[in-house]
């Protein structure tokens, strides 16, 4: 079953197995690209904005947004 990040976050409350699947996906993404995984965590678990993530990682907001789009599609 393929869910968006937002759908997965909501489903985790109803189906704990989704949280395990989400964690597995993040672990695999981290193996592929650690920064993209970090950006997903910052955005969806930390609630950081693109601007806040950019400042924390010392990269441009454009880069954050581009990498988040790629990571979400992954």
C-alpha positions in Angstrom: 0.0 0.0 0.0 1.5 3.3 -1.0 0.6 6.4 1.0 1.6 10.0 1.0 3.5 11.3 4.0 0.3 13.2 5.2 -1.8 10.0 4.7 0.8 7.9 6.5 0.9 10.3 9.5 -2.9 10.1 9.9 -3.0 6.3 9.3 -0.3 5.7 12.0 -2.8 6.5 14.6 -5.2 3.9 13.3 -2.8 1.3 12.1 0.6 1.0 13.9 2.0 -1.2 11.1 2.0 1.9 8.9 4.4 3.5 11.3 6.8 0.6 10.8 6.5 0.8 7.1 7.2 4.5 7.2 10.2 4.0 9.4 11.5 1.3 6.9 11.0 3.7 4.1 12.9 6.5 5.9 15.8 4.1 6.7 16.0 3.2 3.0 15.9 6.8 1.9 18.6 7.6 4.4 20.8 4.9 2.8 20.1 6.5 -0.6 20.4 10.2 0.5 20.8 11.1 4.1 20.0 14.8 3.6 16.7 14.0 2.0 15.8 11.7 4.9 16.8 14.4 7.3 14.7 17.0 5.5 11.6 14.7 5.6 12.2 14.2 9.4 12.6 17.9 9.9 9.5 18.8 8.0 7.0 16.1 9.0 8.2 15.1 12.5 9.8 18.4 13.6 7.4 20.7 11.9 10.1 22.9 10.5 9.4 25.2 7.5 11.5 25.2 4.4 13.1 28.4 5.6 13.9 26.9 9.1 15.3 23.7 7.5 17.5 25.7 5.1 18.9 27.8 8.0 19.6 24.7 10.1 21.4 22.9 7.2 23.0 26.0 5.8 21.5 25.4 2.3 19.1 27.5 0.2 15.3 27.4 0.5 15.1 26.4 -3.1 17.3 23.4 -2.5 15.2 22.4 0.5 12.0 22.6 -1.5 13.5 20.7 -4.5 14.9 17.9 -2.3 11.6 17.6 -0.3 9.7 17.2 -3.6 12.1 14.4 -4.7 12.1 12.7 -1.3 8.3 12.8 -1.1 8.0 11.3 -4.6 10.5 8.6 -3.6 
